[in-house]
Amino acid sequence: MIPSNVMDVMTQKDIAWVPTKEYKDTANITRFMKTHNIKDYDELIQRSIQDIEWFWDAAIKDLGLSWFKPYEKILDSSKGLEWTQWFCGGRLNIAYNCIDRHARDDNEKERTAIIWEGENGNTRKISYQELYNGINKCANFLVSLGVKRGDRVGIYMPMIPETVMGFFAIMKIGAIAVPIFSGFGWQALANRLRIAGARVVLTADGTTRRGKTILIKKEIDKARSQSALEHVIVHRHQGLDITMGKGDYWWHENIPSKPEEIDCESMESEDYAMIIFSSGTTGAPKGTVHTHAGSLAQISKEVAYYFDVKKNDRFFWLTDIGWMMGPWMMIGVLFLGGTIFMYDGAPDFPETDRLWDMIERHHLTILGISPTAIRLLMSYGEESVRRHDLESLRILGSTGEPWDLASWMWFFEKIGKGHLPIINISGGTEIVGCFLSPLPITSLKPCTLRGPGLGMAVDVYDDKGKSVREKMGHLVACKPAPSMTRGFWADPERYLETYWSRWPGVWYHGDWASVDQDGFWFLHGRSDDTIKVAGRRTGPAEIESVLMGHPVVTEAAVIGVPHKIKGEDLVCFVVLKPGFSSSEDLRDELMDRVIRTMGKTLRPREIKFVCDLPKTRSAKIVRRVIRAVYLGEDTGDISSIENPRALKDLKHAY
């Protein structure tokens, strides 16, 4: 288990943020609590997880989901918790809830739905009416190509407004959207299209990243022979000269110039809306399946109650369509009638202050980002932040990996000026939402996720399946939730093995978690990354946090490697901040730092200096691949890695 000295440091942290009266009085969740005579946070959480049927029914009514036919029953677990069905008998459509009802309202249709900015500085604003028109055009063309209810349609596009149009157009006609990271190479793309059985894909001619042109359409051309693709719809985003073959259609030439009204398909609550592929960091990619009612209920609850989004908010999460947070942002914010900000480019290009500049110019109110991205931006110093007025921000968000203390405090103090909450959420693609999250009405400790999400009956188990506190254990869910994947596409047995096989009737999530003496929840990394040295089990995130506590270290990754006597040994990979060089003295400092904090048993075998660490687009460090490179083993599927050059760097690590 986690060493006692590390647990003591974690549990004794002071409260960093206390909600003001304004946060408490104006929050969406406060409205919900008043309606149901709930006096405080603890009562709210307990009531929501003890009676999940009451909570989800109450939340649906409070949020105002629009139904073509009301549901007759909240849930049905007669086939087992693993296959629970939700909002039985109801009919609705995600596209209607997020787009149509706003565009058909004279008071809403001219509101800004999307603000977009490209890496070259070009900008666009799109109203709900314009978005509605674009969706109808795309939907009609998909129908003309023979796309029907239940068909899978891929989305392999950069973060541009047409991506949103295509996403909702697919769901509007009852087809299933398959968003795919636009940075994938052709083989990773082909794998996902083949698994999903997609016959149609939406794409663009290309995009730019750090000033370099990326030929997106070219990757589709390579992938066609290994997939079932028949039609490719190409948006001319960059004006590139590309090859158009049989079954290829230009968006601007074939999408009708005038929008024809098309009604949303009336979908059953359990009808599929999306297949979102996991990052594939633990093997072959898994296609998680999400329903119209389940995903809409979960996402709208989270964006409304956790991030307190209102119609005048401008919401930006640094994400891609292929990461869960892309669809999550689009569905949640647009459902609530807010504005999403989309950026197609790198957050530090062409200048290191690009992100802060965009927040200031566009008056963004909510910013979501990963700890890895913050560590990158931290490395450029405070001056790039001080040049900009960030007073428009009112809530900060994060997800993707556990925080280290130094990075969390920098985000809190330099970006939030010490008076904005960090809504640190954690869940996953498989639930298209969060198991854990703070609320804007709760006090926060550094790095905390505060507690269970609303209606999410989670716990921390030891190896024997016993609930524990003030110890590190396994994050589990003891009751179903509406957004849990309905299996993996075409692979239901793998779904059962992955999440339901460890303890009967319990969802095993694969994360290390703990609850401190004050009831604050923390995460400590993936349990499948567990390292066991001389009988002592630890998670790499603990040691990485120790290394990143050194003032010149910006990132770290720790792996376990075989040892004849101890079972495993630690090998650490460290990325230094710009302007600092590796040396034997620095290596000794870092070694001593780990020993002092973790004990002599966990003394690393090696500390290696590298320029970069391999990561997925969602900023997860892929330790599995680092370990394989170090040991000279097959790296397996590396299609999810955004920066493959980092693999070469590992081989030459100092």
N, C-alpha and C positions, 0 to 999 in steps of 0.2 A: 504493500500500500504506500501512499504518499508519505514521505518522511515527516515526522512530527514537527521539525523546525520550520519546514515550508508551510505546513498547515497553520502554525502559529502566526507567521507573518501574514498569511491570507486573512485569518479570522480577526486580526486586531486592527485592520485598516479602519481609518476613520471614515465617517460619512463625507462624501465629496460634494454632493449636490442635494439640496432640499427644495422641493417645489414651492414656488411662491403662491400667494393667494390667487393671482391671476391665472396661473396654470391650473390650479384646482377648480376655480369657479367656471372657467370657460371650456374645459376639456369635454370632448364628446363622451368619454366614459363617465364623467360626472353626471351628465344627463341620464345615462342608463341607470346609474346607482340611485339617483333621486326617484326615478320612475318605480323602482323596485324596493325602495326604503332600505337600501344597503348603506351602512354607516361608515365603513372604512375598507381599506385595501384587503386586509386579512379576511374579512367576511365575504368580500366579493370573490376572491380566489377560491375559498373553501366552498362556497355555494355553487360556483360555476363548475367545479370538478366533482362535487358530490352528487349533483343532479344535472348531468349533462343534457338530458332531454329538455328540462326546463330552460337551461341557459341558451341552447341553440335556438329554440323556439322564440325566446325573448329577444335574442340578438337579431334574428331575422326580421322580426317586427320592428325593432328599434331602427335598424339600418334601412329598412324600406325596400327590400328586394321585390322586384316586380315579377309576378307569376302569371302565366297564361292560364294555369289551373292550380289552385292551392294544393299543398300536400295534405295527405290524410293522416300520416304517421311520421314521427320524427326519425325513428330508426328501426331497423329490423336485423337482429343478429341471429336469426334462426339457423343460418348456414354456418355459424361460427363467427367469432369476433373478427377473424381474418378477412371475412367477406361481408362485413356489415354494409347494409344499404341505408341510404339516408334520404329524408324528405320524400318518403314513399308516396307515389300517386301524383306528385307535383309535376308541372311542366313549365319550362322557362327557357331562356337563351341568354348566354353571357353577353353577346353583342347587343341585344336589346337593352339590357340593364346598363351597359357601359356607354352606349352611343345613342341608340335610337330615341330613347325617352328624353335625353337632353336636347337632341337636334329637333325634336318635334314640339319642344316647349319654347314659345316665343320669348320667354324671359331668359332662356338658357342658350339658345342656338348660336348666338354671336359671341359667347364666351370663348376665350382662348383655350383650346384643348392641348396643343403642342407648341412648344418653342424649340426650334432646332438650330444647332450651330455645327458647322463643319470645321475640320482642322484648319482649313484655309481662311476661316473667318466669315464665310457666308452664313446668313441666317434666314430663317423662315418662321412665320407664325401661321397657325392653322386653327380655325374656329371649329366648334363642334359641328356646325352645319357643313363646313367644307370637308371635315373628316368623314361625316356621314355620307356625303356625296361620293367621295373617293372610295369608300367601302362598298357602296352600291355598285359602282362601276366595276370594281374588281370582282365582286360576287357574281355579277351578271356574266362576265367573261368566263369565270370558272365554270359556271353552269353550261355555257355554250361549248365548253370543252368536254362536257360529259361528267364533270365532277358532281357527285351526289352524296347524299347523307351517308356518313360512315366511312367515306373515302379519306385516305391520308394525304395531306398536302404539305410538302416541306417548305420551310422558310430559311433560306441561306442568304441573308442580307445584312448589311451594316445597320447601324442605328440611325435610320432616316425615317421620315414620316410615312413613306410608302410601306415600310415594314409594319407599322401599326395598322395601316389600311388592309394589308394582306392578312394579317393575324386575325382581325375581327371579321373580315369577309369570309374566311374559311369557316369560322364557327357560325356565322350568320346563316349559311346554307346547310348547316348540319354536318359538315365535313370535320375532320380532326386535324388540328394544327400540329405540325412537327417542327418546332424551332430548333435550328442548328447553328452553332457558333460559326460566324463568318470567317474566322481565322483558321478553321480546319483545312487540312490538305485533302486531296481527292479521295484517298483511301478511307480516312475517317468519315468523310461525307458519305461515301458509297456504303460503308457499313451501316450507318444509321438509316439511310434511305432504304436499303435492302431489308433491314430488320422491320421497319415500319411498313414496308410494302407500298411506298409512295409512288404514284404514277405521275404526279405533277409537282414541280418545285418553283417557288418564286425566288428571284435573285436579282442581282445588279451587275452591270458590266464590270465594276470595280470600286475600290475605295482607296483611301490613303491612310497610312500609319507612319507617324514621324516623318512626314514629307515624302514617303516612298509610295508609289502606286502598287496596289495589290490587285491582281487580275482574278476576281472572284469567279466570273463566268468560265474561265479557263479550267478551274478545278472541277466544275460540273461536267464539262466536256470529257475530262478524263474519267469521271466517276460513272458515266452513263453505261458503259459496258458491263459494270458489276452491280447494276441496280435495275429496277423495273421502270425507270423513268420513260415517259412517253412525251411529256410536254414541259417546256421550260419557258417561263415568263420573265423577261429581262427588263428591269428598269434602267434607263440611261442616266446613271448618276454622275459619272465622270466624263461622259462623252468620248469613250475610248473606241478605238477601231478593233472590234472583236469579230470572231467567226460566228455566224448564225446558221445553224443547220436545220435538218428536218425536225419538226416539232418544236422549234424555237420561235418565240413571238416577242416582239418589242412591246413593252408595256404602253408606251406613248402612242403606238400605232394601232393597237388592238383593244386596249381598254376604251370603252365608249367615251366619246367627248362629252356627251350629255348623260347625266345620271338617270337611270330608270329605276323607279321605286321597286324594291324587292323586299318582301316580307321576311322577317326572321322565321326560321323553322322552329316549330314548337317541339322542344326537346324534352324527353323524360329526364327526371332528376339524375338518374344514373347513366344517361347517355354520355359517351366520351366526348370531351372537348379538346384535350391536348395529350400528346405523348412528349414528355420532356426527358431527354437522356441524361443520365447521371454522368459525372465527369469521367468515369471509367478508371479512377485511380487505384481500384482494387481488382482490376481485370477487365473483361470485355464490357462495353457500355450496356447499361440497363435502361430499357425504355419504360419509364414510370408513367402510368395511365391516370388521367384525372378527369373528373366528371364536371358537367355544367353546374350542378347545384353545389357539390362539395367544394370545388375550388373557389367558386364565387363567394360562398358563405365564409370560408376560412380567410381568404385574401381581403375581402371587404371588412371583416371584423378586425384584422390586424392593422390595416392602413387607417381605419377610422379610429380605433381605440388606442393602439400602441403609438401611432405617429400623429394622431389627432388631426388628420387632414380635413381641411374645410375648402369651400369653393374658391376662396381667394389665395390658396396656397400654390406655390410653384415648387414642384417636387423633383429632385434630381438624385438618382442612384447611379453611380458610376458602374455600368453593367453592359451586358450584351444580350441580344435576343436569345442566345443559346444557353445562358445561365438562367436558373429559375427566377432570379431577381428582375429580369427583363419583363417576362409575362406578368409577374407579380406586380410590378410598378404600373404597367399599362392597365391591367384589370382594376386594381385597387383604387388608383388615383382617378381614373376616368369614371369609374362607378360613382364616386363621390362628387363628380363635377369639378374637380380641380384641374390644374395644368401640369403636364409632365414636361420636363426639360430633357432633350436628347442631345447628346454630343457624340459625334463620330470622329474620334481621334484620341491621342494620348494626353493625359492630364498635365504633363510637364513639357508640352511642345507647342509652339517653337520656343517658348520661354518657360522657365521653371515655375512661374506664377500663373500659368494658364487657368488652372482650376479656380483660384481665388479671384482672378480677373472676371471670369464668367459669372461667378456668384454675385459679384458687385454690379456688373453691367445689367444682368437680367433680374436682379432683385430676388434671387432664389431664397425660399424660406425653409426648406428641409433638404438636408444633404445626407446621403447614405454612401458609405465607402468601406473598404476592407482595411484591416490593420496593416496588411502588406503595403497598400497604397499610401497609407499615412507614413509608414517608415521611409518609403521612397521620398515623399515630400518633405519629411523632417530633415532628410540628409542635405537639403538645399539651404537650411538655416531659416531663421525667423524673418529676415528682411523681406523675403518674397511675400510673406503674409502681411507684414506691417504696412506695406504699400497700398493695401486695399481695405475698403470699408465693408465689413461683413455683417453689419448690423441688421440686415434683412433676415438673417438666419434666426430661427426660433427653436428648431429641434435638429439634433444630429443623430445619425443612425449608423450601425455597423453590423456586419456579419461576415461569415466565411471562414473564421478561424479564431482561436482564443487570443485575447490581447496580452501583451506584456505591459507592465505597469508604466514604464517610461513613455511608451507610445500613446497609451490611453491618456495619461496626464497631459501630454503635448497637445493632443486633439482637444481635450477638455479646456485647457488653459489658453492655448494660442488661437484656436479656431472658435471655441465657444466662449472665450473670455471668462471662463469660470462660472457662467450663469445659464448655460444651456444643458439640458439633459442629453446623455448619450443613450439612445434606445438600442442597446446591444441585443440582437435577436439571434436565435439559433434553432434550426430545424433541419430542413433539407429538401432536395428535389423530390424525394419520395413522399413528402406530405405537402409539397408546394406551399410551405408556410413554416410556422415556428412552434416548437415545443416549449421554448422558454423566451420570456421577454419582460422588460420593465414596462411600466405605464408612466405617462407624464405627470401623474399625481403622487408618485412614490419617491422616497429618498433613494440615493444611489451610492454605493461604494465603488471605488475604481475597479474596472474590469468585470463587474458583476453583470449577470443577466437578470437579476433581482428574484425571479420566481417563475412558477408555471405560467404558461399562456392561458388565457381565459378559455375555459372549457377543455383544457388539456390535462388529463389525469396522469401526470408523470411522477416518477419517483427515482431514487438512487438505491440500487441493490448491490450487495456484496456478491462474492462468487457463489454463495449458496442460495441466492435469491431472497435474502432478508433485507428489509429496508434499513438504511443506515444514515446517520447524520454526523457531521464533523469528521468524516472519513471520505476518501475518494472511492467511488464505486461506478457502477454501470448505469447510464441513463436509460430508463425504460418508460413505456407507456402502458398503463394498466387498463385503460378503456379505449375504445375506438374514437376516431375523430373524422369529421366529414371529408377531409381532404386527403386522407391516407390513400396511397396508390391502390388501385383495384388490380394489383398484381403487376408483373412486368409483361410488356407486350410480347405475346407468343412464348412466354416462359413462366407460367404460374408456379411451377415447383421451385424455381430459383428464388422467387419472391418469398415463399413459405420458409425456405431454408435460411434466407438472409435475415428475416425479421422475426419469425415466430417459432423457431426451433429450439431456442435455448431454454425457455420456460413456457409451459403451456398457457395459452391465453394472454401472453405478455409480449408486447412489441419491444425487441432488443435493438436499440438504435446504433450502438457501436461507438458511443462517446463516453469518455471519462467525465464524471461530474461530481460535485460535492455541494453540501449545504452547510454553511457555517453556523456558529452558535446564535447568531442573530436572525437566522432564516434567510440569508442571502445566498443565492445559487451562483456557482461558478463552473466553467468548463475547463478541461485540461487536455484536450486533444482527443484523437481517435484511439479507441481501445485496441484496434487491430495494429496500432503502432507500438504497443506495449513492449518495453525492454526489461529483461530480467537478468540482473547481475548478481551473482552469488546469493541467489534466493531473494534479492530485493527487487521488487517490481516498481518501475517508474514509467511515466509518460515522457516522451521527448519534449513536450511543451514546457515542462518544469525546468529542464536544463537549458533549453533555448532561452527562456525568460531570464535565467541567471546570466547567460552570455550577453544578451542584449541589454542588460543593465550596465554593461561597461560603456563609457561615454563615446567610444569610437566604433562600436559595433552597431550596424543597422539591421542585419538579419542573421539568423542562425538556423541550422538544421542538424538534428542529432539522430543517429541511427544506431541500432544494435547489430553487432557482428559476432560470429561464433568465437568462443574461447573454450579450450579444452577443459579448464578447471572451473572457471566461473560461469560457464554456460554462455554468457554473452559479455561483450565489452562495448564501451561507448566510443564512437567516432563522431567528432563534431566538425561541421563545416560552417565557416564564418565569413560574412560579407562586411567589409569595413566601409565607413562613411567616406565620401570624397575627400581627398587631401591627406588621407592617412595610409601608411604603408605597413605591410606585414613585417614582423621581425621576431627573432627568438625571444626577446624580452617581452614583447606583447603576448606571444604564445604562453610564456610562463605566467604572466599576469592572469590570463584567462583560465589557465589550468588551476592556479591557486584559488581563483574566484569560485570555480565549480567545487573544489574540494572543501573550501570553508563553508559553503552553503549546503552542499549535498552530502558531505562526508567522504572519507577516504575510499570507501568501498566503490563509490561511483566516480572514481578518478578516470577521466577519459584516456583511452589508449593513444589517440591522436587528436590534434586540433589542426584543421587544414583551412587555409585561406583561399577563397574563391571570389570571382568577380560577380557571380550571379548564381541563383538557385533555381532549378526547374520548377515551374508553377503552372497550374491550370489557369484558364481565363478568370475563374472565380477566386484567384489568388491563393489557392491551396498549394503548399509545398508538397511535392510528390516524393515522399521519403522512400517509397517502394523502389522507385527508379534510381534514386541516389544510392541506395544499398546495392542494387544490382550492378551499377557501374563500378562501385568500390570493390565488389567481390568478383568482378569480371563475368557476371552472369548475364543471361538474356534479359533485356529490359522489358520485353513484352509489349503490350499496347501503349505507345507513347503519343497517340493522336491527340490526347487532351492537353498536351503541354504547349503552352503559348510561346515559350522561348527555348526551342530545342538546342540553340547554341550553348546553353548552360551545361548541357551534357558533355560537350567537348571540354568545357572549362573544368568540370569535375575530374576528368582524366589527367589534367595537368595541375591539379591543386597543389599548393605549396604547403 
